Amino acid sequence: MRFNVIVCDPPWSFSDKLTMSNVPRSADANYPTLNLNDIFNLPIQNIVDADCVLALWTPSCMLVDGLALMSTWGFDFKGTYSWTKMRKDMKGPAFGMGHMFRQSHEIALIGTHGKPLKHIKNRSQRSVCLDINKGHSIKPEALQDSLDLMWTTGTKLEMFARRQRPNWVCLGNEIDGKDIRQAISEIEIL
């Protein structure tokens, strides 16, 4: 099976263990992570259609790694999508974690393989989403909602998903307990 739209939120491993309180704040304390080598070696080329768009959630402190990963996977960087994490009352940005600036946003790098832009059906989608933070590394549905409007046909994949989504193939150990490498190898043969 090959995909025209891929959203990927890798479980990036950080060296930071964030021990400033009793609350487990680091990625490693909240879910199993993968090191850069493991993420770079995922066999994405085997499941990418001739025309494909990739939205790759990348921590700001790992922007260089995210751009390198996108290139390694065969995608050309085209732009960014940004989620501003809002307070629960939606009256301003949330107070996030960070060493220099308290991060109130997350970035998805947008890249293309082939010519997926010729298949866009809706060109009115915005590059910024304002939504509350629903938990550690839980992304809002707005990015996938926009991609659904932009590419109304084709096959769509969400990697490292935490829930199922209609009309998408969703792979993630929180869904089925499978390692992502096993899950990818199973859809390669479909």
N, C-alpha and C positions, 0 to 999 in steps of 0.2 A: 504494500500500500504506500502511495506517495501523497504528499500533502502540499496544498497551495498556500495555506496560512498556518503559521506555527507561532504559538506564544510559549515562551520558556522562562521559567523563574527558577534558575539553578539554586541548589542549596549551597551557596558559596561558603567555604570555610574561612574563618577569620582567625588570626592569632590572638585577638582580643577576647578575654574571658569575662570582661565587665563584672567586676566583683564589688561594685559600689553600694550594694544593698543585698538583702536576702532574696530579692526577686530575681529569678533566672532570666537575664536579659540577652545573653549571647546567643547566636544562632545554634552553636553546639549544645547549648542547654535546652533548646526547644525542639530540635529535630535532628536526625542524622544528616551530616553535611558531606560534601565531596570536595576533595582537593582539586586544585586547578588542572593537574594532569588528567584526573579522571573525567572532569567536565570536558576538557579539550578533546579527549579520545572517544567521546560518545559518537557512534556511527550515524550521524545526522545525514550525511551525504546519501545514505542508502534509502532514506524515506522522503527526500525533497523532490517535489515535482519540477519539471523544466522551468515553470514560472511559479515562484514562491516568495512570500513576504514573511520575515521573521521579526517578532517583537521580543526582545531579550531584556528582561528586567536585570539591571546591573546596579549594584551599590555605587554611590558616588565615589567612594574611596577606591573602587576597583574599575574605574572607567577605562583605563588603558587595557586591562585584562579583558573587559567586555568587548572592546573594539577588536582586539587580537583574536578572541574567540569567534566573533562574527566572521572575520576574514578566514580563519582556519576552517570554518564550516562551509565556506564557499559563498558568503553573502557580502554584498557591497553596502557599506553604511550610507544611509540616506537622510536620517534625521532622528529626532527624539520624541517621545511621548512622556509627559510628566504628570504624576499624581501628587497633588498637594494634600497632605494629611490635615484634615480640619478637626477642630475641637468638636465635641459631641453636640454643642449648641450651634455649630456651623458659623460662629462669630469670630473666626480667625484661625490661623494655622495652629496645629497641635504642637506640643512641646516634645520633641523626639530625642533620641540618643545622639551622641556624637562627641568627639574630642575637641574639635575647634569650634564648629557651629553645631547647634542642636538641629539635627536633620528633621525637617518638616515636609520633605518631599522624597519621592523615589522616581527613578528614570528608567524608561524602557528604550533601548536602542532599537531603531527600526532599520532593517536592511532588506535588500532584495537579491534574489537569485533569478536570472533570466529576465523576463519582462512582465511581472505581475501587474504593473500599474495600468497596462492596457485593458485589464479586466475589471477595474474599479467601476462600480455602479453608482456610488454616492460620494461626492467630493466635498461634502459640507461638514465632515467630522473635524472636531477640534483636537489640538495636540495637548490639551491640559484638562485634567479631571480634578474636581474638588470633591472629596469624600472623606468620611470619618475613617479612622483606623479601627478595624474590627478585631485586631489581635496581631501577634508577632508574625510578620511576613505574609499576612493575608491581604491579597490585593483586591481592589474593587473590581466589579464586573464591567465597568465602563469601557475598558480597552477592548474586551471581547465583543461587547455590544456594538462598538464602533466598527470593528473588523467585520462583524456580521452584516452590517449595513453597507460597508464598502465592497465586500466580496460576497455576493448573495449566492454564488454557486462555488463548487469546488470542495475539496476536503480540508478539514481544519483539525489541528492537533494542539492540545495544551500539555506541555511536559512539566512534570513535578506538580501536577494539579492536586488539589485538596478535596475536590468534590467533582461530581459528574456535571456536564453541561449539555443540554440538548443540541444535537447536530454537530457535536465535536467528539473526537476521540480524546479522552482524558486519561493520561498516564501519571501515576503517582503512588508511592508506597502508602499514603494515607487512604487511598481508595481500595487498593487490592493487596497491599503488603509486598508487592514485587519490587525488586531492584530495577531501576530505570533501564539498565543495560538488558536485562531479561525481557522487560516489557517491549523495548524497541525491537529486539530480535524476533519477538512473536508477531509484531505487526509487519515486519519486513517480508514475511512469507505470505501475507494475505494478498 
